[in-house]
Amino acid sequence: MRRFSLPNKEFYLKRLELTNFRKFGHLHVDFDEHLTVLIGDNGSGKTAILDAAAISLGALLIRVTSPYSAIDGRNIQPSDMRLLPVKTGSTISNQPQPVDIQADAMFRTREIRWSRTMNERQRLGGTLKEATAVSQTLQDEITQGRQSVLPLLAYYGTGRLWFHKREKKYSEMVFSRGYSRSNGYIDCLDSANNEKLMLNWFERMTSLEIQGQQFGTGERLPELDAVRKALSLCFRDLTGADKMTVIFDLKSNSLMLVEYDETGSSMLPFENLSDGYRNTLSLIADIAYRMAVLNPNAEDILSSPGVVLIDEIDLHLHPRWQERIIQDLTSIFPRVQFIVSSHAPSVVASVKAANLRGIRPLHENEGVENIDGLAELSGIFDDAYTTYAPSDESYGHDAGDVLEDVMNANERPIQVKRQIEEFHHALDDGKLDLAANKLADLERTVGPRDHAVVSGHVALDLERMDSDYVAD
């Protein structure tokens, strides 16, 4: 079968503008075409932005169908409507406000814009002409068998490890009854995980590969090899293991990690991995298998373009892996736009400040330039918010510095910070005996090897030497 190279045409989300979506009376957010990391406190709205992005992208699947399953693009729900307290006489009631999600994206060579809405009566609508045209283009390319690249769309929420999507009958029949490239879009924007669908694809492709070996063709399946390659690269980066692969065991109906060394090989069932390993490898596998389904004839399947949304990318990851996860994803899937959220300083320290987006009320933007008229919105919309890239660089910085300078959080418990401050105040005032007592208190709290204690002893010794020199 002739394989085609992926053209130099990108697909990425440029910006979102939200009106009355959940907590946001209004919010404007611009995305980097390669990577955007949303940061902020719990409740700041990171998940709401990712959900809104998934809803907007769902419009691109309106016309896409699969002969084996429905493809349900996400849409606005009544629970997404912002509630505004309205006083009527002596009573106050929460009134749902009309929702508007406007999106701008690049699709191949042109910019497109569309919106999705829900009015006060919970009726859906929007300006969908351009999104529908893109959706019809994708559907035509699928049904007419054109050798074109289909963009990946995917959303992975915080429940991706534990709350697997309830199995439906189609999970077992999608890949057993036939093959359609549109199957790569099934459940793609559902934040819950449909692991069963992925495993059924592995089962079918493994069976086809074994049949080829039995009939003497001996051909490897490029789609299956691409997914194995993605998992091998990820596992190597996480563990340092150079020789490993992933197979689907038809007897146990499960994925197995196979690691090779000079003494032989060892196998480990996928479900026996730690949460951190399983979460990361499941994510990589799902992205790669969807690429393989969407673009099975591409020369480099893993270079498929697309948009991937991930909530709490650091979920269940060891800090050492948190430092690598962004780099690994962007290197394994170089043409995907990743829009993710994170609480982890190690993740934030692994990206440039220009790729970070904090969230804050618009009235806190002292001295911020008026961007697209946003500065006037605080007087028009209640609960108007904006996003910003932190002014302090984050890349390569110590995680503690990132906590305080970028994420506005304390590196240390407040009690310990107070002890350190009291020591330095005593030292600055020349009260060396008091400073020594404060340093002893700190040492009992954090131990003698803490850098604040070590540097404190050096500073105290220097002050004593200066004091002795002056006395002499």
Wavefront OBJ file of the C-alpha trace (Angstrom):
o trace
v 0.000 0.000 0.000
v 1.356 3.414 -0.969
v 1.971 5.622 2.008
v 1.678 9.406 1.879
v 3.696 12.069 3.645
v 1.938 14.555 5.870
v 1.698 17.970 4.201
v 2.967 21.059 5.950
v -0.492 22.086 7.065
v -1.206 22.681 10.689
v -4.289 22.649 12.859
v -4.402 24.478 16.148
v -6.684 26.501 18.394
v -5.743 30.196 18.458
v -8.084 31.687 21.059
v -11.286 31.326 23.027
v -13.678 33.995 24.216
v -16.148 32.885 26.880
v -19.259 34.737 27.999
v -21.272 33.512 31.000
v -19.556 30.126 30.998
v -19.496 28.785 34.562
v -17.635 31.269 36.784
v -16.600 33.521 33.923
v -18.752 36.498 33.068
v -16.203 37.059 30.351
v -12.810 35.560 29.568
v -10.423 35.914 26.642
v -7.523 33.470 26.303
v -4.900 33.182 23.554
v -3.124 29.865 23.020
v 0.386 29.226 21.789
v 0.274 27.133 18.631
v 2.470 24.440 20.205
v 2.034 24.480 23.991
v -0.040 26.308 26.589
v 0.090 25.452 30.308
v -2.771 26.814 32.434
v -1.759 27.587 36.016
v -3.672 28.883 39.021
v -5.268 28.004 42.337
v -7.985 25.392 42.716
v -11.213 26.952 41.509
v -9.449 29.493 39.306
v -11.113 28.075 36.190
v -8.433 25.931 34.519
v -10.774 22.980 34.002
v -13.539 25.303 32.786
v -11.224 26.605 30.047
v -10.332 23.061 28.969
v -14.005 22.045 28.976
v -14.889 25.108 26.896
v -12.117 24.218 24.445
v -13.501 20.672 24.162
v -17.004 22.029 23.564
v -15.763 24.378 20.857
v -13.776 21.607 19.135
v -16.849 19.389 19.237
v -18.388 21.602 16.549
v -15.786 20.275 14.103
v -17.302 16.795 14.429
v -20.912 17.781 13.675
v -20.887 16.151 10.217
v -18.425 13.356 10.956
v -20.047 9.940 11.259
v -18.917 6.375 11.754
v -20.836 3.387 10.372
v -20.160 1.547 13.618
v -20.861 4.114 16.315
v -22.187 7.583 16.943
v -19.555 10.306 17.238
v -20.759 12.616 19.955
v -19.023 15.976 19.993
v -19.409 17.755 23.317
v -21.878 20.576 23.683
v -22.905 23.178 26.251
v -24.929 21.820 29.177
v -27.380 23.731 31.409
v -24.923 23.248 34.286
v -22.387 25.317 32.317
v -24.572 28.429 32.492
v -23.344 31.162 34.806
v -25.869 31.965 37.548
v -26.449 35.621 38.335
v -28.184 36.588 41.610
v -31.204 38.727 40.725
v -33.255 40.540 43.358
v -36.994 40.550 42.803
v -38.828 42.338 45.568
v -37.628 40.866 48.835
v -36.275 37.654 47.286
v -33.085 36.813 45.440
v -32.949 34.085 42.807
v -30.098 32.759 40.688
v -30.897 33.342 37.035
v -29.026 31.393 34.324
v -27.307 33.661 31.817
v -26.946 32.983 28.072
v -23.665 31.232 27.250
v -21.433 32.065 24.300
v -18.191 30.246 23.433
v -16.365 31.775 20.489
v -13.334 30.044 19.001
v -10.670 30.939 16.449
v -8.467 28.263 14.928
v -6.099 27.603 12.063
v -7.243 24.780 9.803
v -4.636 23.932 7.215
v -4.043 27.239 5.406
v -6.792 29.487 6.727
v -8.173 30.916 9.935
v -11.697 29.911 10.895
v -14.080 31.256 13.516
v -17.227 29.832 15.026
v -19.319 30.027 18.171
v -21.561 27.773 20.246
v -24.330 29.203 22.392
v -27.103 28.338 24.826
v -29.843 30.859 25.554
v -31.859 31.422 28.725
v -34.304 28.706 27.632
v -31.435 26.216 27.313
v -31.683 26.111 23.530
v -28.457 25.437 21.678
v -27.273 27.566 18.800
v -24.289 29.438 17.473
v -22.542 30.625 14.361
v -21.359 27.326 12.953
v -20.981 27.885 9.203
v -17.178 27.659 9.108
v -16.972 24.824 11.646
v -19.618 22.865 9.745
v -17.701 23.379 6.499
v -14.558 21.940 8.102
v -16.553 19.045 9.521
v -18.022 18.281 6.097
v -14.550 18.417 4.568
v -13.314 15.829 7.068
v -16.327 13.603 6.424
v -15.883 13.812 2.638
v -12.199 12.941 2.911
v -13.089 9.898 5.013
v -15.938 8.560 2.878
v -14.237 9.258 -0.467
v -10.995 7.617 0.580
v -8.802 10.640 -0.048
v -5.165 10.409 0.996
v -5.420 13.388 3.316
v -4.374 13.957 6.897
v -7.094 14.097 9.543
v -6.362 16.184 12.653
v -6.430 14.535 16.049
v -8.829 15.883 18.681
v -8.558 14.551 22.239
v -9.401 15.513 25.811
v -8.103 13.781 28.945
v -9.681 14.848 32.236
v -8.664 14.189 35.826
v -10.769 11.013 35.917
v -8.853 9.405 33.064
v -7.244 6.791 35.316
v -10.105 5.790 37.596
v -13.357 6.754 35.902
v -13.276 4.813 32.689
v -16.161 5.516 30.384
v -18.994 3.073 30.930
v -18.579 0.313 28.406
v -21.086 0.340 25.599
v -21.890 -2.330 23.086
v -20.041 -0.426 20.378
v -16.722 -0.761 22.267
v -16.425 -4.375 21.167
v -17.937 -4.040 17.699
v -16.240 -0.886 16.379
v -13.058 -2.582 15.168
v -14.480 -6.092 14.744
v -17.176 -5.172 12.199
v -15.032 -3.070 9.922
v -12.694 -0.135 9.669
v -13.317 3.574 9.244
v -10.855 6.396 9.829
v -13.645 8.240 11.642
v -13.362 5.675 14.453
v -10.436 7.760 15.680
v -12.940 10.411 16.758
v -15.171 8.131 18.859
v -15.260 9.459 22.452
v -12.253 11.664 21.658
v -13.606 14.699 23.560
v -15.060 12.759 26.476
v -12.805 13.518 29.444
v -13.406 10.008 30.829
v -11.230 7.250 29.445
v -12.521 4.662 26.959
v -9.707 2.203 27.487
v -11.817 -0.675 26.182
v -11.962 0.907 22.731
v -8.178 1.218 22.611
v -7.670 -2.370 23.786
v -10.045 -3.667 21.113
v -7.983 -1.863 18.474
v -4.811 -3.488 19.845
v -6.522 -6.875 19.789
v -7.635 -6.522 16.168
v -4.283 -5.246 14.918
v -2.380 -7.951 16.810
v -4.628 -10.634 15.306
v -4.008 -9.241 11.813
v -0.255 -9.243 12.413
v -0.300 -12.852 13.645
v -2.398 -13.934 10.651
v 0.151 -12.364 8.326
v 2.935 -14.281 10.034
v 0.986 -17.537 9.803
v 0.320 -17.094 6.082
v 3.940 -16.280 5.383
v 3.636 -12.620 4.440
v 5.559 -11.624 7.544
v 4.688 -7.974 7.112
v 4.653 -5.758 10.161
v 1.769 -3.350 10.534
v 2.994 0.275 10.404
v 0.034 1.470 12.484
v 0.845 -0.954 15.283
v 4.558 -0.188 15.035
v 3.851 3.541 15.410
v 1.974 3.003 18.664
v 4.671 0.662 19.948
v 7.291 3.272 19.071
v 5.461 5.991 21.021
v 5.168 3.782 24.101
v 8.786 2.632 23.850
v 10.043 6.219 23.629
v 7.969 7.239 26.629
v 9.013 4.246 28.740
v 12.670 4.786 27.844
v 12.502 8.428 28.894
v 10.771 7.582 32.168
v 12.947 4.644 33.193
v 16.108 4.700 31.095
v 15.277 1.240 29.704
v 16.602 1.061 26.126
v 15.099 -2.216 24.998
v 11.400 -2.666 25.512
v 8.218 -3.038 23.530
v 4.498 -3.361 24.092
v 2.443 -6.333 22.967
v -1.193 -7.309 23.269
v -1.556 -10.726 24.862
v -4.530 -12.460 23.223
v -4.808 -15.000 26.050
v -5.233 -12.467 28.845
v -6.745 -9.721 26.633
v -4.354 -7.173 28.087
v -1.368 -5.057 27.170
v 2.011 -6.283 28.333
v 5.283 -4.419 28.726
v 8.182 -6.550 27.490
v 11.681 -5.510 28.582
v 14.813 -7.121 27.136
v 18.297 -7.462 28.603
v 21.314 -9.737 28.144
v 19.640 -12.522 30.141
v 16.385 -12.579 28.193
v 13.052 -10.828 28.528
v 10.468 -10.129 31.188
v 6.798 -9.239 30.856
v 4.662 -7.059 33.085
v 0.882 -6.692 32.672
v -0.188 -3.122 32.008
v -2.723 -3.174 34.837
v 0.005 -4.046 37.361
v 1.905 -0.833 36.743
v 1.867 1.967 39.295
v -0.687 4.724 38.829
v 1.973 7.082 37.529
v 3.275 4.680 34.885
v -0.189 3.523 33.857
v -1.601 7.027 33.635
v 1.257 8.260 31.456
v 1.479 5.223 29.191
v -2.317 5.086 28.769
v -2.271 8.710 27.686
v 0.525 8.100 25.167
v -1.154 4.939 23.873
v -4.529 6.613 23.391
v -3.046 9.556 21.467
v -0.927 7.264 19.276
v -3.660 4.739 18.512
v -6.082 7.509 17.504
v -3.422 8.900 15.158
v -2.974 5.422 13.683
v -6.716 5.071 13.090
v -7.101 8.564 11.621
v -4.010 8.452 9.387
v -3.079 4.785 8.869
v -1.329 5.409 5.537
v 0.881 8.285 6.664
v 4.641 7.814 6.420
v 5.074 9.182 9.939
v 1.880 8.545 11.878
v 3.185 10.170 15.062
v 3.607 13.480 13.204
v -0.142 13.851 12.737
v -1.341 17.348 13.690
v -4.054 17.949 16.243
v -5.171 19.488 19.502
v -4.830 17.570 22.781
v -6.317 18.878 26.037
v -5.024 17.450 29.347
v -6.283 18.434 32.790
v -3.658 18.131 35.553
v -0.914 16.724 33.365
v 1.103 15.935 36.505
v -1.586 13.579 37.836
v -0.012 10.722 39.875
v 3.467 11.508 38.494
v 6.670 11.374 40.506
v 8.393 14.812 40.566
v 11.205 13.432 38.395
v 8.661 12.514 35.734
v 6.866 15.828 36.117
v 10.036 17.521 34.888
v 9.964 15.442 31.682
v 6.340 14.917 30.756
v 5.932 18.066 28.616
v 9.223 17.474 26.805
v 8.336 13.832 26.155
v 4.862 14.581 24.788
v 6.035 17.355 22.483
v 8.952 15.292 21.152
v 6.927 12.110 20.562
v 4.064 14.058 18.945
v 5.846 17.079 17.409
v 2.904 18.552 15.478
v 0.272 18.373 18.204
v -0.851 21.483 20.052
v -1.001 20.644 23.759
v -3.213 22.733 26.049
v -2.777 21.463 29.600
v -3.249 22.472 33.215
v -0.878 21.840 36.102
v -0.296 22.543 39.793
v 3.235 21.152 39.793
v 6.186 23.577 40.062
v 8.339 20.953 38.321
v 6.059 21.085 35.280
v 5.941 24.890 35.287
v 9.743 25.069 35.562
v 10.061 22.901 32.439
v 8.405 25.448 30.104
v 9.002 29.061 29.124
v 6.942 31.776 30.795
v 5.533 32.697 27.366
v 3.779 29.302 27.327
v 2.127 29.817 30.732
v -1.315 31.311 31.249
v -2.411 32.469 34.684
v -6.029 33.487 35.323
v -7.128 36.566 37.252
v -10.036 39.031 37.491
v -9.743 41.842 34.978
v -9.792 44.536 37.678
v -6.438 43.229 38.982
v -4.685 44.098 35.710
v -3.062 47.309 36.833
v -1.088 48.802 33.980
v -2.100 46.064 31.533
v -2.460 47.238 27.961
v -5.906 47.228 26.400
v -5.925 44.046 24.320
v -8.854 43.717 21.912
v -10.879 46.097 24.052
v -10.709 43.893 27.141
v -9.847 46.763 29.467
v -13.334 48.231 29.077
v -15.076 44.951 29.824
v -14.787 45.217 33.603
v -17.453 47.901 33.504
v -19.711 45.874 31.214
v -19.451 42.322 32.538
v -19.460 41.286 36.157
v -16.887 38.574 36.847
v -14.719 39.518 33.854
v -11.409 37.644 33.785
v -8.309 37.588 31.663
v -5.275 35.364 31.257
v -1.661 36.467 31.406
v 1.853 35.159 30.936
v 3.868 35.662 34.157
v 6.485 38.396 33.960
v 9.039 36.232 35.797
v 10.744 33.585 33.679
v 10.045 30.043 34.867
v 12.100 27.786 32.605
v 14.978 26.081 34.387
v 14.292 27.755 37.712
v 14.289 26.014 41.073
v 10.854 24.582 41.884
v 10.759 26.585 45.108
v 11.364 29.823 43.218
v 8.615 28.905 40.757
v 6.219 28.317 43.649
v 6.772 31.779 45.076
v 7.543 33.926 42.023
v 5.256 32.409 39.381
v 2.530 30.501 41.226
v 2.285 32.910 44.185
v 2.452 30.072 46.698
v 4.681 29.540 49.724
v 7.735 27.367 49.216
v 7.750 26.555 52.931
v 5.113 26.276 55.652
v 4.240 29.666 57.131
v 5.685 28.712 60.543
v 9.074 27.898 59.008
v 9.078 31.088 56.943
v 8.393 33.047 60.149
v 11.306 31.338 61.918
v 13.653 32.222 59.046
v 12.455 35.835 59.039
v 12.884 36.152 62.822
v 16.460 34.861 62.550
v 17.352 37.381 59.828
v 15.693 40.265 61.686
v 17.761 39.479 64.800
v 20.897 39.176 62.674
v 20.256 42.496 60.917
v 19.690 44.206 64.280
v 23.027 42.903 65.572
v 21.344 40.776 68.262
v 23.635 37.810 67.739
v 22.632 35.803 70.823
v 18.961 36.126 69.871
v 19.830 35.203 66.285
v 21.646 32.093 67.535
v 18.571 31.047 69.533
v 16.292 31.614 66.530
v 18.631 29.589 64.328
v 18.641 26.759 66.882
v 14.830 26.768 66.849
v 14.856 26.591 63.052
v 17.380 23.747 63.093
v 15.178 21.731 65.444
v 12.285 22.226 63.022
v 13.888 21.483 59.641
v 17.117 19.671 60.532
v 20.794 20.645 60.313
v 21.186 20.004 56.563
v 18.500 22.402 55.375
v 20.057 25.109 53.185
v 18.477 27.873 55.316
v 20.159 26.432 58.425
v 23.528 25.928 56.701
v 23.537 29.433 55.210
v 22.295 30.802 58.551
v 25.297 29.366 60.404
v 27.650 30.884 57.814
v 25.978 34.298 58.121
v 26.025 34.139 61.929
v 29.723 33.174 61.987
v 30.581 36.065 59.667
v 28.675 38.522 61.852
v 30.516 37.245 64.943
v 33.865 37.629 63.186
v 32.979 41.204 62.212
v 31.865 41.899 65.768
v 35.126 40.531 67.208
v 37.163 42.548 64.674
v 35.386 45.783 65.630
v 35.864 45.020 69.330
v 39.589 44.521 68.816
l 1 2 3 4 5 6 7 8 9 10 11 12 13 14 15 16 17 18 19 20 21 22 23 24 25 26 27 28 29 30 31 32 33 34 35 36 37 38 39 40 41 42 43 44 45 46 47 48 49 50 51 52 53 54 55 56 57 58 59 60 61 62 63 64 65 66 67 68 69 70 71 72 73 74 75 76 77 78 79 80 81 82 83 84 85 86 87 88 89 90 91 92 93 94 95 96 97 98 99 100 101 102 103 104 105 106 107 108 109 110 111 112 113 114 115 116 117 118 119 120 121 122 123 124 125 126 127 128 129 130 131 132 133 134 135 136 137 138 139 140 141 142 143 144 145 146 147 148 149 150 151 152 153 154 155 156 157 158 159 160 161 162 163 164 165 166 167 168 169 170 171 172 173 174 175 176 177 178 179 180 181 182 183 184 185 186 187 188 189 190 191 192 193 194 195 196 197 198 199 200 201 202 203 204 205 206 207 208 209 210 211 212 213 214 215 216 217 218 219 220 221 222 223 224 225 226 227 228 229 230 231 232 233 234 235 236 237 238 239 240 241 242 243 244 245 246 247 248 249 250 251 252 253 254 255 256 257 258 259 260 261 262 263 264 265 266 267 268 269 270 271 272 273 274 275 276 277 278 279 280 281 282 283 284 285 286 287 288 289 290 291 292 293 294 295 296 297 298 299 300 301 302 303 304 305 306 307 308 309 310 311 312 313 314 315 316 317 318 319 320 321 322 323 324 325 326 327 328 329 330 331 332 333 334 335 336 337 338 339 340 341 342 343 344 345 346 347 348 349 350 351 352 353 354 355 356 357 358 359 360 361 362 363 364 365 366 367 368 369 370 371 372 373 374 375 376 377 378 379 380 381 382 383 384 385 386 387 388 389 390 391 392 393 394 395 396 397 398 399 400 401 402 403 404 405 406 407 408 409 410 411 412 413 414 415 416 417 418 419 420 421 422 423 424 425 426 427 428 429 430 431 432 433 434 435 436 437 438 439 440 441 442 443 444 445 446 447 448 449 450 451 452 453 454 455 456 457 458 459 460 461 462 463 464 465 466 467 468 469 470 471 472
